[in-house]
Amino acid sequence: MALLLFFCVWPTSPARAQQTVRVGLGTGLVQAEVQIYRSAYEIVDLAGGTALARAERGSSWVVTPSAVGLEIRGPEGSSVLVAQGGVLFRGRAQGEEKPVFSLAGKRYRGDLQLVLGNEGLTAVNVLDVEEYLLGVVGEELGYRAPLEALKAQAVASRSYVLARKAVQGAALYDVGADQTTQVYAGYEAEGKPGFSRVKAAVEATRGEVLSYQGKLVEAFYHANAGGHTENSENVWQQARPYLRGVASPWDEFALQYEPQSPSGWPACSYRWEKTLSREQLDKRLAAWNQARAAWPEQTINVGEVIGLRFSRLGSDGRPTVSGRITRVVFVGRTGEKELRGETARSLLELRSTLFTASLDSQVFVCGTAPGLQEWQAAEGLRALAAGGGGPLNGSERTYWVIGGGGVKRSLPKIFTQVAFSGQGHGHGVGMSQWGAWGMAAAGYDYRAILEHYYNQGKNDGRLQVAPYRGSGA
């Protein structure tokens, strides 16, 4: 009977190993102000692992670079501590209370590493992945999102951060705290209205990640696909089998959501418009070139810009599946410069690359070749008249055009503004967050949401949602 009991209580699977993540909270800091908010911390010199002091709840500490490494000044009357190169605030739980620290007025769970580099201090929050997600999921998707959408976000965010961690190697941290990787609010998120739903979503999916044919998925996502996601190679050049374009009609949920903010959010994440004057464009180009002065091959030095050309062709030479722009060519008086779609989106500060653009100088002319010919600058056109021809409207900056039905309008010879009309918000690869909202509102569960965006709804078993077993699966 003892042997039988032994087999009855033996676990059917190994316990989930704790997975930690390193989150970069800031770089180039001249000092770090740390306060112990909950429980207690041990202050450790990273160079030798020596414990320097114990930081009690409520105590404040200031860490600054010095000639010998780092100086740590604690409560009044305590000795000045010295660490060589780096210091660790290592949490020590007290009963049921887990450690929480505050850095620059913001609270975080877990441990804090402060590492000295050539440009100042780098602050890194080290904590359990599940605790990390408590500060991510609501910030990324919204605290009012349906529970199934929050679950989908939890699995996607968990998969993304663990995939990043697997390839970071000697880097000081795995992810940052802003939109460059995933927005992370730390312990501050846990006091926001609706957090209980975020916590329920994280706990309901604890440890679950996405894998495609047995390999961990780097689960990219974005705010709104504008109706259709895009193949990854048409955005970042690398093709991935789980990042294929798929129709996303649920993105329109952003139009139905209430309340809409005074700025038009979230409706403007689905449909938007923007106009740039020539002066605004010139300022953007000047700032772009100044920021890249050390890399002249990245600058846009084409003289006065007189036109823009757009391509929607993907890496295979065929139109992109979503209609997104893949190339933008800046046409100037002294040359041309081509940028990839996402790079141009950053320069122009557009919500997405799913747009059409119209220059106010643009005109379509019937010529000797079949179809219409587009002209964005009229300086090269000449007017025919009795006795010869000459420049359109002489030296004036505008000229008149007569179109169908005798409609006459005045156009600038060189554009003075460019108008963009677009859909979607973000790069358009992977899961659409507003699409996930819409799918959840329509009754889909989180597994169906993930299957749609990361396997195009094939349901062929290649995509799995299951507990994490390591970077390879």
C-alpha positions as CSV (number, residue, x, y, z in Angstrom):
1,M,0.0,0.0,0.0
2,A,2.9,2.3,0.7
3,L,4.2,1.7,-2.8
4,L,0.8,2.4,-4.3
5,L,0.5,5.6,-2.4
6,F,3.9,6.7,-3.7
7,F,2.8,6.4,-7.3
8,C,-0.5,8.2,-6.6
9,V,1.1,11.3,-5.3
10,W,4.1,11.5,-7.7
11,P,3.5,14.6,-9.9
12,T,2.6,14.1,-13.5
13,S,4.8,16.9,-14.7
14,P,7.7,18.9,-13.3
15,A,7.0,22.1,-11.4
16,R,7.3,25.3,-13.5
17,A,10.7,26.7,-13.0
18,Q,10.7,30.4,-12.2
19,Q,11.5,32.6,-15.2
20,T,13.0,36.0,-14.5
21,V,13.3,38.9,-16.8
22,R,15.6,42.0,-16.8
23,V,13.9,45.3,-17.6
24,G,15.9,48.4,-18.4
25,L,14.4,51.3,-16.4
26,G,16.9,53.9,-17.5
27,T,20.4,54.5,-18.9
28,G,22.9,57.4,-18.5
29,L,21.6,58.2,-15.0
30,V,23.8,60.6,-13.0
31,Q,22.4,59.1,-9.8
32,A,19.7,56.7,-8.6
33,E,17.3,57.5,-5.7
34,V,16.0,54.3,-4.2
35,Q,13.4,53.9,-1.5
36,I,12.3,50.6,0.1
37,Y,8.5,50.5,-0.2
38,R,7.7,47.0,1.1
39,S,9.6,44.3,2.9
40,A,13.4,44.6,3.1
41,Y,16.4,44.5,0.8
42,E,20.0,43.4,1.0
43,I,22.5,45.7,-0.7
44,V,25.1,43.6,-2.5
45,D,28.3,44.6,-4.3
46,L,28.0,42.9,-7.7
47,A,31.8,42.8,-8.2
48,G,32.3,40.2,-5.5
49,G,28.9,39.3,-4.2
50,T,29.5,40.8,-0.8
51,A,26.5,42.0,1.2
52,L,27.2,45.6,2.2
53,A,24.1,46.4,4.3
54,R,20.4,45.7,4.9
55,A,17.8,48.2,3.6
56,E,14.8,48.3,5.8
57,R,11.2,49.2,4.8
58,G,10.9,53.0,4.5
59,S,14.6,53.7,4.2
60,S,16.0,55.8,1.3
61,W,19.3,55.4,-0.5
62,V,21.1,57.4,-3.1
63,V,23.6,55.8,-5.5
64,T,26.1,57.9,-7.4
65,P,29.2,57.2,-9.5
66,S,32.5,58.0,-7.8
67,A,36.2,57.6,-8.5
68,V,36.2,54.2,-6.9
69,G,33.0,52.8,-8.3
70,L,29.6,53.6,-6.7
71,E,28.9,55.4,-3.5
72,I,25.7,54.4,-1.6
73,R,24.4,56.9,0.9
74,G,21.7,55.6,3.2
75,P,19.6,57.0,6.1
76,E,21.2,59.8,8.1
77,G,23.9,58.6,10.4
78,S,24.7,55.4,8.4
79,S,28.1,54.8,6.8
80,V,28.8,55.6,3.2
81,L,29.0,52.3,1.3
82,V,31.2,51.7,-1.8
83,A,30.6,49.1,-4.6
84,Q,33.0,48.5,-7.5
85,G,31.1,48.8,-10.8
86,G,27.6,47.7,-9.7
87,V,25.2,47.2,-6.9
88,L,22.3,44.9,-6.3
89,F,19.2,45.7,-4.2
90,R,18.1,42.1,-3.5
91,G,14.6,41.7,-2.1
92,R,14.0,39.8,1.1
93,A,10.4,38.8,1.6
94,Q,8.9,39.2,5.1
95,G,6.2,36.7,5.6
96,E,3.5,37.1,2.9
97,E,4.7,40.5,2.0
98,K,6.8,40.6,-1.2
99,P,9.6,43.2,-1.7
100,V,8.8,46.4,-3.6
101,F,11.2,49.3,-4.2
102,S,10.8,52.8,-5.6
103,L,13.2,54.3,-8.2
104,A,12.8,58.0,-9.0
105,G,9.3,57.9,-7.5
106,K,8.0,54.9,-9.3
107,R,7.5,51.5,-7.6
108,Y,8.6,48.1,-8.9
109,R,8.5,44.5,-7.7
110,G,11.6,42.4,-7.5
111,D,15.3,43.3,-7.4
112,L,17.2,46.4,-8.7
113,Q,20.6,46.3,-10.4
114,L,22.6,49.5,-10.8
115,V,25.5,49.1,-13.2
116,L,28.1,51.8,-13.9
117,G,29.1,52.4,-17.5
118,N,31.0,55.0,-19.5
119,E,27.9,57.3,-19.7
120,G,26.5,56.9,-16.2
121,L,24.3,54.4,-14.4
122,T,22.0,51.8,-16.0
123,A,19.0,50.7,-13.8
124,V,17.7,47.2,-14.3
125,N,14.6,45.7,-12.6
126,V,15.0,41.9,-12.2
127,L,11.8,40.0,-11.4
128,D,9.6,37.0,-12.1
129,V,8.0,37.0,-15.6
130,E,4.5,36.6,-14.1
131,E,5.0,39.7,-11.9
132,Y,6.5,41.6,-14.9
133,L,3.3,40.9,-16.9
134,L,1.2,42.5,-14.1
135,G,2.8,45.7,-15.1
136,V,2.6,45.2,-18.9
137,V,-0.7,43.7,-20.0
138,G,-3.0,46.5,-18.9
139,E,-0.6,49.2,-20.1
140,E,-0.4,47.5,-23.5
141,L,-4.1,46.6,-24.1
142,G,-6.0,48.8,-21.7
143,Y,-7.6,47.9,-18.3
144,R,-11.1,47.9,-19.7
145,A,-10.4,45.3,-22.4
146,P,-12.5,42.1,-22.4
147,L,-11.0,39.2,-20.3
148,E,-10.3,37.0,-23.3
149,A,-8.5,39.8,-25.1
150,L,-6.4,40.4,-21.9
151,K,-5.6,36.6,-21.8
152,A,-4.4,36.8,-25.4
153,Q,-2.3,39.8,-24.6
154,A,-0.8,38.0,-21.6
155,V,0.2,35.0,-23.7
156,A,1.6,37.2,-26.5
157,S,3.6,39.4,-24.0
158,R,4.9,36.4,-22.2
159,S,6.0,34.7,-25.4
160,Y,7.6,38.0,-26.7
161,V,9.7,38.7,-23.6
162,L,10.9,35.1,-23.2
163,A,11.9,35.0,-26.9
164,R,13.8,38.3,-26.4
165,K,15.5,36.9,-23.3
166,A,16.7,33.8,-25.1
167,V,18.8,35.9,-27.6
168,Q,20.0,38.9,-25.4
169,G,23.1,37.1,-24.2
170,A,25.6,39.5,-22.6
171,A,23.2,42.5,-22.8
172,L,22.5,44.3,-19.5
173,Y,18.7,43.8,-19.9
174,D,16.2,41.9,-22.0
175,V,13.5,44.5,-22.6
176,G,13.0,48.2,-21.9
177,A,10.0,49.8,-20.3
178,D,8.6,51.8,-23.3
179,Q,7.0,51.1,-26.7
180,T,10.3,50.1,-28.2
181,T,9.7,46.7,-26.6
182,Q,6.7,46.5,-24.2
183,V,5.3,49.3,-22.0
184,Y,6.0,48.5,-18.4
185,A,4.5,50.4,-15.5
186,G,5.8,48.2,-12.7
187,Y,3.9,48.1,-9.4
188,E,2.2,51.4,-10.2
189,A,-0.1,49.4,-12.6
190,E,-1.5,47.4,-9.7
191,G,-3.4,50.4,-8.3
192,K,-5.2,51.3,-11.5
193,P,-8.9,50.7,-12.0
194,G,-9.5,47.4,-13.8
195,F,-6.3,45.9,-12.6
196,S,-8.2,42.9,-11.1
197,R,-9.1,41.8,-14.6
198,V,-5.4,42.0,-15.7
199,K,-4.4,39.9,-12.7
200,A,-7.1,37.4,-13.5
201,A,-5.9,37.1,-17.1
202,V,-2.2,36.7,-16.1
203,E,-3.1,34.0,-13.5
204,A,-5.5,32.2,-15.9
205,T,-2.7,31.8,-18.5
206,R,0.2,31.4,-16.0
207,G,3.3,30.1,-17.8
208,E,1.5,29.7,-21.2
209,V,3.4,30.7,-24.3
210,L,3.0,30.4,-28.1
211,S,5.1,27.9,-30.0
212,Y,5.0,27.3,-33.8
213,Q,6.1,23.8,-34.8
214,G,7.7,23.4,-31.4
215,K,9.7,26.7,-31.4
216,L,8.9,29.7,-29.2
217,V,7.1,32.5,-31.1
218,E,8.4,36.0,-30.9
219,A,4.9,37.3,-30.7
220,F,4.9,40.8,-32.2
221,Y,1.7,42.9,-31.9
222,H,0.5,46.4,-32.6
223,A,-2.4,48.7,-31.8
224,N,-4.6,48.4,-34.9
225,A,-4.1,46.7,-38.3
226,G,-6.5,48.9,-40.1
227,G,-8.3,45.9,-41.5
228,H,-5.4,43.6,-42.5
229,T,-2.1,42.6,-41.0
230,E,1.1,42.3,-43.1
231,N,3.8,39.7,-43.8
232,S,6.9,40.3,-41.6
233,E,9.4,40.4,-44.4
234,N,7.6,43.3,-46.0
235,V,8.2,45.3,-42.8
236,W,11.5,44.1,-41.3
237,Q,12.9,41.9,-44.2
238,Q,12.8,38.6,-42.2
239,A,10.1,36.1,-43.1
240,R,8.5,34.2,-40.2
241,P,5.9,31.5,-40.7
242,Y,3.7,32.7,-37.8
243,L,3.8,36.4,-38.9
244,R,1.8,36.3,-42.1
245,G,-0.8,38.8,-43.2
246,V,-4.4,38.0,-42.4
247,A,-7.7,39.9,-42.7
248,S,-8.6,41.7,-39.4
249,P,-12.2,43.1,-39.8
250,W,-12.6,43.3,-36.0
251,D,-10.3,46.3,-36.0
252,E,-13.4,48.5,-36.6
253,F,-14.2,47.9,-33.0
254,A,-12.1,51.0,-32.3
255,L,-14.9,53.0,-34.0
256,Q,-17.6,51.6,-31.7
257,Y,-15.7,51.9,-28.4
258,E,-17.0,54.4,-25.9
259,P,-15.9,56.8,-24.7
260,Q,-13.9,58.4,-27.5
261,S,-11.4,60.8,-26.2
262,P,-11.4,64.5,-27.3
263,S,-8.4,63.7,-29.6
264,G,-10.4,61.0,-31.4
265,W,-8.8,58.0,-29.8
266,P,-9.3,55.1,-30.4
267,A,-11.2,55.8,-33.6
268,C,-8.2,57.5,-35.0
269,S,-6.2,54.2,-34.5
270,Y,-8.4,52.7,-37.3
271,R,-8.8,55.7,-39.6
272,W,-6.7,58.8,-39.6
273,E,-5.6,61.8,-41.7
274,K,-2.6,64.1,-41.5
275,T,-1.3,67.0,-43.5
276,L,2.4,68.2,-43.5
277,S,3.3,71.6,-44.9
278,R,6.6,72.0,-46.8
279,E,8.0,73.9,-43.9
280,Q,7.1,71.0,-41.5
281,L,8.7,68.5,-43.9
282,D,11.8,70.6,-44.2
283,K,12.2,70.7,-40.4
284,R,11.7,67.0,-40.1
285,L,14.4,66.3,-42.7
286,A,16.8,68.8,-41.0
287,A,16.3,67.1,-37.6
288,W,16.6,63.7,-39.2
289,N,20.0,64.6,-40.9
290,Q,21.3,66.3,-37.7
291,A,20.6,63.2,-35.6
292,R,22.5,61.1,-38.2
293,A,25.4,63.4,-38.9
294,A,27.8,60.6,-37.8
295,W,26.2,58.2,-40.4
296,P,26.1,60.2,-43.7
297,E,24.8,57.2,-45.5
298,Q,21.5,57.5,-43.5
299,T,21.0,61.2,-44.2
300,I,18.6,62.6,-46.9
301,N,20.7,65.1,-48.8
302,V,18.8,65.6,-52.1
303,G,18.5,69.4,-52.1
304,E,15.0,70.9,-52.2
305,V,12.4,68.1,-52.2
306,I,10.1,68.4,-55.2
307,G,8.3,65.1,-55.1
308,L,7.6,61.8,-53.3
309,R,7.3,58.3,-54.8
310,F,5.6,55.4,-53.0
311,S,5.9,51.6,-53.6
312,R,3.6,48.9,-52.3
313,L,5.6,46.0,-53.6
314,G,6.8,43.4,-51.1
315,S,10.1,41.5,-51.0
316,D,8.8,39.1,-53.6
317,G,8.0,41.9,-56.1
318,R,4.3,41.6,-55.7
319,P,1.9,44.0,-54.0
320,T,1.8,43.7,-50.2
321,V,-1.1,41.6,-48.9
322,S,-2.5,44.6,-46.8
323,G,-1.6,47.4,-49.3
324,R,1.0,48.8,-47.0
325,I,3.8,51.1,-48.3
326,T,7.2,49.4,-48.4
327,R,9.4,52.2,-49.9
328,V,9.3,56.0,-50.0
329,V,11.6,57.9,-52.4
330,F,12.4,61.5,-51.6
331,V,12.9,63.2,-55.0
332,G,15.0,66.4,-54.8
333,R,16.7,68.8,-57.1
334,T,20.1,67.2,-56.7
335,G,19.2,63.5,-56.2
336,E,16.9,60.9,-54.7
337,K,16.9,59.0,-51.4
338,E,14.9,55.8,-50.8
339,L,13.8,54.8,-47.3
340,R,12.0,51.6,-46.1
341,G,8.4,52.1,-45.3
342,E,8.7,51.8,-41.5
343,T,11.7,54.2,-41.5
344,A,9.8,56.8,-43.5
345,R,6.8,56.4,-41.1
346,S,9.1,57.3,-38.2
347,L,10.5,60.3,-40.1
348,L,7.0,61.6,-41.1
349,E,5.4,60.6,-37.7
350,L,2.6,58.6,-39.3
351,R,0.4,56.1,-37.5
352,S,1.0,53.4,-40.0
353,T,2.3,52.6,-43.5
354,L,-1.2,51.8,-44.7
355,F,-2.0,55.1,-46.3
356,T,-2.4,57.1,-49.5
357,A,-0.7,60.4,-50.1
358,S,-1.6,63.4,-52.2
359,L,0.6,66.4,-53.0
360,D,-1.2,69.6,-53.6
361,S,0.9,70.1,-56.8
362,Q,-0.1,66.6,-58.1
363,V,-1.8,66.5,-61.5
364,F,-2.5,63.7,-64.0
365,V,-2.0,64.5,-67.7
366,C,-3.1,62.8,-70.9
367,G,0.0,62.2,-73.0
368,T,1.0,60.2,-76.1
369,A,1.4,57.1,-74.0
370,P,-1.7,55.1,-72.9
371,G,-3.2,56.1,-69.6
372,L,-2.6,59.1,-67.4
373,Q,0.9,60.4,-66.5
374,E,1.4,61.7,-62.9
375,W,3.3,65.0,-62.4
376,Q,4.2,66.2,-58.9
377,A,6.2,69.2,-60.1
378,A,5.2,71.4,-63.1
379,E,8.6,73.3,-63.5
380,G,9.5,71.0,-66.4
381,L,6.2,71.5,-68.2
382,R,5.9,74.1,-71.0
383,A,2.8,75.8,-72.4
384,L,2.2,75.8,-76.2
385,A,1.0,79.0,-77.7
386,A,0.9,80.8,-81.0
387,G,4.4,81.8,-82.0
388,G,6.1,79.2,-79.7
389,G,5.9,78.2,-76.0
390,G,7.4,78.9,-72.7
391,P,7.2,78.1,-69.0
392,L,3.8,77.7,-67.5
393,N,2.5,81.0,-66.3
394,G,5.9,82.6,-66.6
395,S,7.8,83.0,-63.3
396,E,4.7,82.7,-61.1
397,R,4.7,80.0,-58.5
398,T,1.3,78.8,-59.5
399,Y,-0.5,77.9,-62.8
400,W,-4.0,77.1,-63.9
401,V,-5.3,73.7,-64.9
402,I,-8.6,73.0,-66.7
403,G,-10.0,69.5,-66.1
404,G,-13.1,67.5,-67.1
405,G,-16.2,69.6,-67.5
406,G,-14.2,72.8,-67.7
407,V,-13.4,72.9,-64.0
408,K,-10.5,75.2,-63.5
409,R,-8.2,75.3,-60.5
410,S,-4.9,76.8,-59.5
411,L,-2.0,74.6,-58.5
412,P,1.5,75.3,-57.1
413,K,4.3,74.3,-59.4
414,I,6.1,72.7,-56.5
415,F,4.0,71.1,-53.7
416,T,3.4,73.2,-50.6
417,Q,1.8,70.4,-48.6
418,V,1.2,66.7,-48.6
419,A,-2.0,65.1,-47.3
420,F,-2.0,61.5,-45.9
421,S,-5.1,59.4,-45.5
422,G,-4.5,56.2,-43.6
423,Q,-5.7,53.2,-41.6
424,G,-4.3,51.4,-38.6
425,H,-1.7,52.2,-35.9
426,G,1.6,50.5,-35.7
427,H,3.8,48.2,-37.8
428,G,0.9,45.9,-38.7
429,V,2.7,42.6,-37.9
430,G,1.3,39.9,-35.7
431,M,-1.7,40.5,-33.4
432,S,-3.9,43.6,-33.8
433,Q,-4.8,44.7,-30.3
434,W,-8.0,46.4,-31.3
435,G,-8.7,43.3,-33.4
436,A,-8.3,41.2,-30.2
437,W,-10.8,43.5,-28.4
438,G,-13.3,43.1,-31.3
439,M,-12.9,39.3,-31.4
440,A,-13.4,39.0,-27.7
441,A,-16.4,41.2,-27.8
442,A,-17.8,38.9,-30.6
443,G,-17.4,35.9,-28.4
444,Y,-14.0,34.4,-29.4
445,D,-11.8,33.1,-26.6
446,Y,-8.1,33.9,-26.3
447,R,-6.9,30.7,-28.0
448,A,-9.0,31.5,-31.1
449,I,-7.6,35.1,-31.1
450,L,-4.0,33.9,-31.0
451,E,-4.7,31.2,-33.6
452,H,-6.2,33.8,-36.0
453,Y,-3.3,36.3,-35.8
454,Y,-0.3,33.9,-35.5
455,N,-1.6,31.1,-37.7
456,Q,-4.2,32.8,-39.9
457,G,-6.9,30.6,-38.4
458,K,-5.7,27.4,-40.0
459,N,-6.2,25.3,-36.9
460,D,-3.7,22.8,-38.3
461,G,-1.9,22.2,-35.0
462,R,1.3,24.0,-35.9
463,L,0.6,26.8,-33.4
464,Q,0.3,25.7,-29.8
465,V,-0.6,27.5,-26.5
466,A,1.1,25.5,-23.8
467,P,3.3,25.9,-20.7
468,Y,6.8,27.2,-21.4
469,R,9.5,24.5,-21.4
470,G,12.6,26.5,-22.5
471,S,13.7,28.8,-25.3
472,G,13.4,26.0,-27.9
473,A,9.8,25.1,-27.2
